[in-house]
Amino acid sequence: MPVYTKTARKKFASIFFTYFAVCILLVLSVFNLKLYFRTNQEVSSQVLGEKSDREEKDKLFWQEFVSANPTYQEGWVMLTRVNLELGNIEEARIAFEKAREINPNSEEIAKLNESF
């Protein structure tokens, strides 16, 4: 049986504990990444749901607003934008046409016209 010197034993212990620490860090990193990605998926789905709810509320607000103020062009422009974000292309086009009737030379109308 070989006899190891004190420095050899210290070197072996140092290498062993370094290896052990690296293994522990790798295991914790993998666990942490799994938790991170799972949490981000849940959060992103919640955020997307909240965005959709907010856009629906915005749509209702602008619908009520333009029904009370039918000659306010910016209201029709905002209703057009909200409908575009929601994917309601036909409703967006109707709101866009109302806004264009009020002021066909508006810069906002020119910008929105590119969206269609």
N, C-alpha and C positions, 0 to 999 in steps of 0.2 A: 504494500500500500504506500503510495507516494506521500511524502510529507511536504506540505505547502508552507511557504514562508508567510509571515504576517502581512507583508505588502501584497503578496499574491492573493491572499484571502480577502484583503480590503478591496483589491481591484475586482475580484470576482463578485463580491457583495455589491460593489458600486454598479457593475454592469447588470447584475441581476435586478437590483431595485430600479435602475433606469429602464430596463426592458419591461418590468412590471408596471411602472408608471405610464409608459407609452401605451401599453395594452389597455390600461384603465381609461386613459384619455381617449383612445380610439373607440372603445365601447360607449363611453359617455357621449362622444361626438355623434355616433350613429344614432343613439337614442334621441339626442337633442334634435338632430335633423329630421327624424321621423315625426317627432312632436311638432316641430316648426312647420313642416309641410302640411300636416294634418290640420293644424290650427289655421294656417293661411287659407286652405281650401274652405273651411267653415266660415271664416271671416269674409272672404271674397263673395261667397254665395249670399251671406247676410247683407253685404254692402250692395250687391246687385239688386236684391229684393227691395232694399230701402230706396235705391235710386229710382226704381220703377214706381214705387209708391209715391215718391216725391214728384216725379214727372206727371203722374195721374192727378195729383193734387194741383200741380201747376196748370195742367190742362183745364181742370174744372174752374180754377180761379180765372183764367183768361177767357174762358167761355162766358162766365157770368159777367166779367168785366166788359167784354165787347157787346154783350147783349144790352148792358146798361149804357154803354158809350159806343154806339156803332160807327161813329165817324172818327174815332181815335185810331189812327193808322198804326201806331206802335203796338197797340193791343193786338191787332190782327197779325202783325209781324211776329210778336212773341207767341201767339197761338200757332202760327205756322211752324216756328222753330220747335216748340214742344211736340207738336204732332210728328214732325220729322224725326225727332229723337225717339219717339215711341214707335216709329215705323208706320204711322197712319198716313200714307202718302196721299190718298184721296182727300182726306180731311185737311191735310196741310195745303193741298192745291186749292181747295175752296177758300180757306182763310187767306192764302196768298192772293187769289184773285180779288177778294174784298179789299185787301190792303192796296193792291195795284189800282183799283177803281178810285180810291181816295187820293192817292198821289203817285201817278205812274212814273214820275221822274226822280223818285227817292233813291238815294244810294243804297239803302237797305233792300229795296226791291231789286235793284241790280245784283246785289250780293246773293239774295235768296234765289233769284232766277237761275243762278248757276247750280243750285242744289237739285234742281229738277231735271 
